[in-house]
Amino acid sequence: MSPTQPSSHQRRSVLRHAVRQKRNPAPYRVLALGLSLFLAVASIVGVLAQGLGPAGPSPAQGNASVIAQGVAQIRDVDTRWRVAAFNVEAGSEAIAVRYPAFVLGGTTPLLVTDLTAGTRQRVAPGEGAFMTPGQMIRLETFGPPDQFTLLELSPADAELSMGVLGGESGSFVPQPGIRDLDLIRTVAPAGAVSTLDAGAGPTLIRLSAGQITVTSDDATPVTLYAGQAQAFDGPLSIESGPEGATYVAAYIGAVIEFGDIGTPVATPVTEEATPSAPQPGIVLGSTPSPATPPVDAAGDPDGDGLTSAREAELGTDPSLADTDDDGINDGEEINTYNTDPLNLDTDGDLFYDGGELIRGTDPLAIDSDGDDLTDGNEEYTTGTDPVTADTDGDGIDDGQEIEDGTDPLEADTADDEEPTVEPEGEPTEEAAPEPTVEEDAGGDEGEGSLDPDGDGLVNSREAAAGTDPLDGDTDGDGVNDANEVDFGSDPLDETSFP
């Protein structure tokens, strides 16, 4: 049991008493020496008590900080760390949490709603959240759909809770108990060395930017590059590369024990992890070759305005300026338009992002003009203007005209159902409208003015362009032939976009 430290009032009383004994300083010296020893012993005992068990300090030291934390029952069964990627959007369905897991923030802030407790938390880029087994959780973005990372601690033979498995560690048996779990984030400058004590099982390291070299007990140093992860046993020494590094560590911590009220609880001793068999960390995903030099993390080889390290975080290709081939380079998608550089149609309206910018529609809005027709539907199907709610200017929105069966491209069709009253006098024949006929490729009038595939190109123009008059998208690239011809791309080349 730790000795009770004297209060500040007691210390002042002792010192005042010593000052009064000026005529006989020897007792003062003895008393002062005794007091110093007493305080020193009390401080040492206090530090030792704080260093042990659940009352100990945070596992995060130096440049590191705990960004998510939870408590969960850990069992002495074959267990694995698993890393998965999953997509989230607004309105995503709730999921049942089966195993303890951390969620890492992406490029779009994440809203985590605990339907069991009725609480919410916002997870910004660089932050994380802990998910407790038994919770019903809804994950939603505060913007366009985005991809997030799951770090799950689950039985070796269990199925992944959600997402697409990116890799898993070797099987190990952790120290059992109700334990503290921490997600530790480190942003380290070039050449910095961080240390991490041994946990109650292997520690999972996932690198998001830069390069690190990890050394564990009696093991060959392992170098990880951005996007890779590995589980390591024992205390760790982590050195960042020449460009610095950003990484997280999923850590199995101390036992959390609570006795009955009024019953003293023995201070637990920190336990060393004892895996079922000595094993090196298991690389999740591809294993880097030490002979292959890493990509310059601070460089921008494709010239899209994003460094290679940032592209590794996003999952984009550092050698391609436009990873999703939507006509907008990756840097502009992230820094200017907030579109998804991995999805050529961010808002899912069947109108690709680059085309929306050319047309003037919003690549983050399904219906830019609010007429109840999606932008893709207006651009490729109805022929209406996706930035004007009432294309023909007759006072009725395009969506309503489609629903009513009138023509949203002709102002007078809204009155087709209204009876017409002939003026008195001699009946007059209604003048037939002058036909607008385009000549076909052979110079004859008639079929050349037809548009059987509804792509906005009449047959004569299809013949001139070499496109299929019965297929609105001849090259199958998601952009109709008329848009390709009008905006200068090749309607016969599936890799050519406006």
PEPE-V192017 format. One record per backbone hydrogen bond with DSSP energy under -0.5 kcal/mol. NH is the residue of the N-H (numbers start at 1). CO is the residue of the C=O. E is the energy in kcal/mol with one decimal. If there is no record, write none. Layout:
NH;CO;E / NH;CO;E
//
This chain:
11;7;-2.1 / 12;8;-2.3 / 13;9;-2.1 / 14;10;-2.2 / 15;11;-2.3 / 16;12;-2.6 / 17;13;-2.2 / 18;14;-1.9 / 19;15;-2.2 / 20;16;-1.7 / 21;17;-0.6 / 21;18;-0.9 / 22;19;-0.9 / 24;21;-1.4 / 25;22;-0.5 / 27;24;-0.6 / 28;24;-0.6 / 29;25;-2.3 / 30;26;-2.2 / 31;27;-2.9 / 32;28;-3.4 / 33;29;-2.7 / 34;30;-2.5 / 35;31;-2.7 / 36;32;-2.5 / 37;33;-2.3 / 38;34;-2.3 / 39;35;-2.6 / 40;36;-2.5 / 41;37;-2.6 / 42;38;-2.3 / 43;39;-2.4 / 44;40;-2.5 / 45;41;-2.6 / 46;42;-2.2 / 47;43;-2.6 / 48;44;-2.6 / 49;45;-2.5 / 50;46;-2.3 / 51;47;-1.8 / 52;48;-0.6 / 52;49;-0.8 / 55;52;-0.6 / 56;53;-2.1 / 64;61;-1.9 / 65;185;-2.1 / 67;65;-0.6 / 67;183;-2.7 / 68;183;-1.1 / 70;181;-2.2 / 72;179;-2.1 / 74;72;-0.6 / 74;177;-3.0 / 77;75;-2.0 / 79;172;-2.9 / 80;154;-2.6 / 82;152;-2.6 / 83;167;-2.6 / 84;150;-2.3 / 85;164;-2.2 / 86;148;-2.2 / 88;146;-2.7 / 92;89;-1.4 / 95;137;-3.3 / 97;95;-0.6 / 97;135;-2.9 / 101;131;-1.6 / 102;151;-2.7 / 103;129;-2.5 / 104;149;-2.7 / 105;127;-2.9 / 106;108;-0.7 / 110;123;-2.8 / 111;140;-4.0 / 112;110;-0.6 / 112;121;-2.9 / 113;111;-0.6 / 113;138;-2.7 / 114;112;-0.6 / 114;119;-3.0 / 115;113;-1.0 / 115;136;-2.4 / 116;136;-0.8 / 118;114;-2.3 / 119;114;-1.1 / 121;112;-1.9 / 123;110;-3.2 / 124;122;-0.6 / 127;124;-2.4 / 128;67;-0.9 / 129;103;-1.7 / 131;101;-3.0 / 132;130;-0.5 / 134;97;-2.9 / 135;132;-2.0 / 137;95;-2.8 / 137;135;-0.6 / 138;113;-2.4 / 140;111;-2.3 / 140;138;-0.5 / 142;109;-2.1 / 146;88;-2.4 / 148;86;-2.9 / 149;104;-1.0 / 150;84;-3.0 / 151;102;-2.7 / 152;82;-2.6 / 152;150;-0.6 / 153;100;-2.6 / 154;80;-2.1 / 154;152;-0.6 / 156;78;-2.6 / 158;155;-1.8 / 164;85;-3.3 / 165;163;-0.5 / 166;83;-3.4 / 167;83;-1.3 / 169;81;-2.6 / 172;79;-2.2 / 174;77;-0.6 / 174;172;-0.6 / 175;200;-2.9 / 177;74;-2.6 / 179;72;-2.7 / 179;177;-0.9 / 180;254;-2.5 / 181;70;-3.3 / 182;251;-2.3 / 183;68;-2.7 / 184;182;-0.6 / 184;249;-2.8 / 185;65;-3.2 / 186;247;-3.0 / 187;63;-1.1 / 188;186;-0.6 / 188;245;-2.7 / 191;240;-0.6 / 191;241;-1.1 / 192;189;-1.9 / 194;192;-0.5 / 194;238;-3.1 / 196;236;-2.1 / 199;201;-0.5 / 200;252;-2.5 / 203;232;-2.9 / 204;250;-1.9 / 205;203;-0.5 / 205;230;-3.1 / 206;248;-2.5 / 207;228;-2.7 / 208;246;-2.5 / 209;246;-1.7 / 211;244;-1.1 / 212;224;-1.9 / 213;239;-2.4 / 214;222;-3.2 / 215;237;-2.7 / 217;235;-0.5 / 219;216;-1.4 / 222;214;-2.6 / 224;212;-2.6 / 226;210;-1.1 / 227;207;-3.0 / 228;225;-2.1 / 229;284;-1.0 / 230;205;-2.3 / 231;282;-0.9 / 232;203;-2.5 / 236;196;-3.1 / 237;215;-2.3 / 238;194;-3.4 / 239;213;-2.5 / 239;237;-0.5 / 240;192;-2.7 / 241;211;-3.1 / 244;241;-1.7 / 245;188;-2.2 / 246;209;-2.3 / 247;186;-2.1 / 248;206;-2.5 / 249;184;-2.5 / 250;204;-2.7 / 251;182;-3.0 / 251;249;-0.6 / 253;180;-3.4 / 253;251;-0.7 / 256;178;-4.0 / 257;255;-0.7 / 263;260;-2.2 / 264;262;-0.6 / 268;266;-0.5 / 273;199;-0.9 / 283;281;-0.6 / 284;229;-3.2 / 285;283;-0.6 / 288;286;-0.5 / 290;288;-0.6 / 292;289;-2.1 / 293;291;-0.7 / 297;295;-0.5 / 299;296;-1.3 / 302;318;-0.7 / 303;300;-1.4 / 308;296;-0.5 / 308;299;-2.3 / 309;297;-2.6 / 311;307;-2.4 / 312;308;-2.1 / 313;309;-1.7 / 314;310;-2.0 / 315;311;-2.2 / 316;311;-1.3 / 318;316;-0.7 / 320;317;-1.8 / 324;341;-0.7 / 325;322;-1.0 / 330;321;-3.5 / 331;304;-0.5 / 333;329;-2.1 / 334;330;-2.0 / 335;331;-3.1 / 336;332;-2.0 / 337;332;-2.6 / 338;333;-0.9 / 339;333;-1.2 / 341;339;-0.6 / 343;340;-1.6 / 347;363;-0.8 / 348;345;-0.9 / 353;344;-3.2 / 354;326;-1.2 / 356;352;-2.0 / 357;353;-1.8 / 358;354;-1.9 / 359;355;-2.6 / 360;356;-1.8 / 361;356;-1.6 / 363;361;-0.6 / 365;362;-1.8 / 369;386;-0.6 / 370;367;-0.8 / 375;366;-2.9 / 376;349;-0.8 / 378;374;-2.5 / 379;375;-2.5 / 380;376;-2.5 / 381;377;-2.1 / 382;377;-2.4 / 383;378;-1.1 / 386;384;-0.6 / 388;385;-1.4 / 391;389;-0.5 / 392;408;-0.8 / 393;390;-1.1 / 398;389;-3.3 / 399;371;-0.7 / 401;397;-2.1 / 402;398;-2.4 / 403;399;-2.1 / 404;400;-2.4 / 405;401;-1.2 / 406;401;-1.9 / 408;406;-0.7 / 410;407;-1.4 / 413;410;-1.0 / 414;411;-0.9 / 415;412;-1.4 / 416;413;-1.3 / 418;415;-1.4 / 422;420;-0.6 / 437;435;-0.8 / 440;444;-2.7 / 443;440;-2.1 / 446;438;-0.6 / 449;446;-1.8 / 450;447;-1.6 / 453;469;-0.8 / 454;451;-1.4 / 458;456;-0.5 / 459;450;-2.8 / 460;448;-2.3 / 461;458;-0.6 / 462;458;-2.3 / 463;459;-2.7 / 464;460;-1.7 / 465;461;-2.2 / 466;462;-1.5 / 467;462;-1.7 / 469;467;-0.6 / 471;468;-1.7 / 475;491;-0.7 / 476;473;-1.2 / 481;472;-2.9 / 482;455;-0.6 / 484;480;-1.9 / 485;481;-2.6 / 486;482;-2.9 / 487;483;-2.3 / 488;484;-0.6 / 488;485;-0.7 / 489;484;-1.6 / 491;489;-0.7 / 493;490;-1.6 / 494;492;-0.5 / 496;493;-1.8 / 497;495;-0.5
//
